Amino acid sequence: MEAVKNLLKPKPNPQQQLRDWQRRLRQECRHIERQIRDVQREEKNVQKAIRDSAKRNDMVSAKALAKELVRSRRAVERLYENKAQLNSISMHLGESVATARTVGHLSKSAEVMKLVNNLMKAPEVAATMQEFSKEMTKAGVIEEMVNDAVDSALDSEDIEEEIEEEVDKVLTDIAGETAAQLPEAARRERTKLPAQRAEVSKEQEAIPEGVDDEEELEEIRARLAKVRS
């Protein structure tokens, strides 16, 4: 019965369909803006936690937090890119209105197809773009696409190296100022040669880390993962 109702339901005209897509694209952009604000708000807490770890001379936790901060900043960059591409799709769809009025149907757009295909590979909006892809293919705006699997394992090593470099910069920017305010004894600890630090590190391996610090670190990681998803 439901299938019959759907068949009898009048199809939206091209202009209506374009307006509906643009409305949903705007909604998706607002959702991305909220995600960005949430991540950036959480980043402030992470920066504070990095400074606190540095004050305790706990550079293991500081580095772990700095890595999470780098990943979050990269996630925000991706979200901004996603938003820009969504706006670009909306703009190209708007340009199709005049053509649709003349020919009575929506014309294919290679640019929209390219943008939709790119966004289908973005985890943050992949599900939404899958739905858009089906609707736009049915309406004749784009051709049916084969969503090729992207093997990210090939360049994961390079990405990790880049992240490590950024982590060092973040630690210098955030924890460096804190280190300068530490008592003389703590500053001397930071300026030890690598070999000296390695010896101290071996001695500290036998000492269990504070449960509270570890729990706080895991809680921060969980919050960041949640706002990034």
C-alpha positions as CSV (number, residue, x, y, z in Angstrom):
1,M,0.0,0.0,0.0
2,E,2.8,2.4,0.9
3,A,4.5,1.6,-2.4
4,V,1.3,2.5,-4.3
5,K,1.0,5.8,-2.4
6,N,4.6,6.7,-3.3
7,L,3.9,6.0,-7.0
8,L,0.8,8.2,-6.9
9,K,2.6,11.0,-5.0
10,P,3.3,13.8,-7.5
11,K,7.0,14.3,-8.2
12,P,8.5,17.7,-7.2
13,N,9.2,20.0,-10.1
14,P,12.9,20.8,-10.8
15,Q,12.8,24.2,-8.9
16,Q,11.2,22.6,-5.9
17,Q,13.8,19.8,-5.9
18,L,16.6,22.3,-6.1
19,R,15.2,24.4,-3.2
20,D,14.8,21.2,-1.1
21,W,18.4,20.2,-1.7
22,Q,19.7,23.7,-1.0
23,R,17.7,23.8,2.3
24,R,19.2,20.4,3.4
25,L,22.7,21.5,2.4
26,R,22.3,24.6,4.6
27,Q,21.2,22.4,7.4
28,E,24.3,20.2,7.0
29,C,26.5,23.4,7.0
30,R,24.9,24.5,10.2
31,H,25.6,21.1,11.7
32,I,29.2,21.3,10.7
33,E,29.5,24.8,12.2
34,R,28.2,23.3,15.5
35,Q,30.8,20.5,15.3
36,I,33.6,23.0,14.8
37,R,32.5,25.1,17.8
38,D,32.3,22.0,20.0
39,V,35.7,20.8,19.0
40,Q,37.3,24.3,19.4
41,R,35.7,24.6,22.8
42,E,37.1,21.3,23.9
43,E,40.5,22.3,22.5
44,K,40.7,25.0,25.2
45,N,40.3,22.4,27.9
46,V,43.1,20.3,26.3
47,Q,45.4,23.3,26.1
48,K,44.9,23.9,29.8
49,A,45.5,20.2,30.6
50,I,48.8,20.3,28.6
51,R,49.9,23.3,30.6
52,D,48.9,21.5,33.9
53,S,50.9,18.4,32.8
54,A,53.9,20.5,32.0
55,K,53.7,22.1,35.4
56,R,53.8,18.7,37.0
57,N,56.7,17.9,34.7
58,D,54.6,15.1,33.2
59,M,55.7,15.4,29.6
60,V,54.3,11.9,28.7
61,S,50.7,13.1,29.3
62,A,51.5,16.5,27.8
63,K,52.7,14.9,24.5
64,A,49.7,12.5,24.4
65,L,47.3,15.5,24.8
66,A,49.2,17.5,22.2
67,K,48.7,14.6,19.8
68,E,45.0,14.7,20.4
69,L,45.0,18.4,19.9
70,V,46.8,18.1,16.5
71,R,44.3,15.4,15.4
72,S,41.4,17.7,16.5
73,R,42.8,20.7,14.5
74,R,43.1,18.5,11.5
75,A,39.5,17.4,12.0
76,V,38.4,21.1,12.1
77,E,40.3,21.7,8.8
78,R,38.5,18.9,7.2
79,L,35.2,20.2,8.5
80,Y,35.9,23.6,7.0
81,E,36.7,21.9,3.7
82,N,33.5,19.9,3.8
83,K,31.5,23.1,4.5
84,A,33.1,24.9,1.6
85,Q,32.3,22.0,-0.8
86,L,28.7,21.8,0.4
87,N,28.3,25.6,-0.3
88,S,29.8,25.1,-3.7
89,I,27.3,22.3,-4.5
90,S,24.5,24.6,-3.4
91,M,25.8,27.4,-5.6
92,H,26.1,25.1,-8.7
93,L,22.6,23.8,-8.1
94,G,21.3,27.4,-7.9
95,E,22.9,28.1,-11.3
96,S,20.9,25.1,-12.7
97,V,17.5,26.8,-12.0
98,A,17.6,29.0,-15.1
99,T,18.4,25.9,-17.3
100,A,15.7,23.8,-15.6
101,R,13.1,26.5,-16.4
102,T,14.0,26.4,-20.0
103,V,14.3,22.7,-20.6
104,G,11.9,21.5,-17.9
105,H,14.3,19.2,-16.2
106,L,17.6,19.2,-14.3
107,S,20.7,19.0,-16.4
108,K,23.8,16.9,-15.6
109,S,26.6,18.8,-13.8
110,A,30.1,17.5,-13.9
111,E,31.2,19.9,-11.1
112,V,28.4,18.8,-8.8
113,M,29.2,15.1,-9.5
114,K,32.9,15.8,-8.6
115,L,32.0,17.6,-5.4
116,V,29.5,14.9,-4.3
117,N,32.0,12.2,-5.0
118,N,34.7,14.0,-2.9
119,L,32.3,14.4,0.0
120,M,31.2,10.7,-0.1
121,K,34.8,10.0,1.0
122,A,34.6,12.3,4.0
123,P,33.6,10.3,7.1
124,E,31.8,13.3,8.6
125,V,29.3,13.7,5.8
126,A,29.5,10.4,3.9
127,A,26.1,9.1,4.9
128,T,24.3,12.3,3.9
129,M,26.1,12.5,0.6
130,Q,25.2,8.9,-0.2
131,E,21.6,9.9,0.1
132,F,22.1,13.0,-2.0
133,S,23.9,10.9,-4.6
134,K,21.0,8.6,-5.0
135,E,18.5,11.5,-5.3
136,M,20.6,13.5,-7.8
137,T,21.3,10.4,-9.9
138,K,17.6,9.7,-10.1
139,A,16.9,13.3,-11.0
140,G,19.6,13.2,-13.7
141,V,21.9,15.8,-12.2
142,I,24.8,13.3,-11.9
143,E,25.7,9.9,-13.2
144,E,25.7,6.9,-11.0
145,M,29.0,6.7,-9.2
146,V,31.1,3.8,-8.0
147,N,32.4,4.7,-4.6
148,D,36.0,3.4,-4.8
149,A,37.4,2.4,-1.5
150,V,40.3,4.6,-0.5
151,D,43.3,2.7,1.0
152,S,44.6,5.1,3.6
153,A,47.0,2.6,5.0
154,L,49.5,3.4,2.3
155,D,50.2,6.9,3.5
156,S,49.4,6.5,7.2
157,E,53.1,6.4,8.0
158,D,53.7,9.8,6.4
159,I,50.6,11.2,8.2
160,E,52.0,9.9,11.5
161,E,55.3,11.6,10.9
162,E,53.6,14.9,10.1
163,I,51.5,14.6,13.2
164,E,54.7,14.0,15.3
165,E,56.2,17.2,13.9
166,E,53.1,19.2,14.7
167,V,53.0,17.7,18.2
168,D,56.5,19.0,18.9
169,K,55.4,22.5,17.7
170,V,52.3,22.4,19.8
171,L,54.3,21.4,22.9
172,T,56.7,24.3,22.3
173,D,53.9,26.8,21.8
174,I,51.8,25.7,24.8
175,A,54.1,24.0,27.2
176,G,57.1,26.1,26.4
177,E,55.7,29.1,28.1
178,T,54.9,27.0,31.2
179,A,58.3,25.5,31.3
180,A,59.9,29.0,31.4
181,Q,57.9,29.6,34.6
182,L,58.9,26.4,36.3
183,P,61.3,26.4,39.3
184,E,65.0,26.2,38.5
185,A,65.2,22.5,39.4
186,A,62.4,21.6,37.0
187,R,63.9,23.6,34.2
188,R,67.2,21.8,34.7
189,E,65.3,18.5,34.4
190,R,64.0,19.6,31.0
191,T,67.4,20.6,29.7
192,K,69.1,17.2,30.5
193,L,70.7,15.4,27.6
194,P,68.7,12.6,26.0
195,A,70.9,10.0,27.6
196,Q,70.4,11.4,31.0
197,R,66.6,11.6,30.4
198,A,66.6,8.0,29.2
199,E,68.2,6.8,32.5
200,V,65.7,8.7,34.6
201,S,62.9,7.3,32.4
202,K,64.1,3.7,33.1
203,E,64.0,4.4,36.8
204,Q,60.5,5.9,36.5
205,E,59.2,2.8,34.6
206,A,59.0,0.9,37.9
207,I,56.9,3.7,39.5
208,P,53.1,3.3,38.7
209,E,51.6,6.4,37.1
210,G,48.9,8.2,39.0
211,V,45.5,6.7,38.4
212,D,43.8,10.1,38.5
213,D,46.1,11.5,35.8
214,E,45.5,8.5,33.5
215,E,41.7,8.7,34.0
216,E,41.7,12.4,33.2
217,L,43.7,11.8,30.0
218,E,41.3,9.1,28.9
219,E,38.3,11.3,29.7
220,I,39.8,14.1,27.6
221,R,40.5,11.8,24.7
222,A,36.9,10.4,24.9
223,R,35.4,14.0,24.9
224,L,37.5,15.0,21.9
225,A,36.6,11.8,20.0
226,K,32.9,12.5,20.7
227,V,32.9,16.1,19.4
228,R,35.0,15.1,16.4
229,S,32.6,12.3,15.4
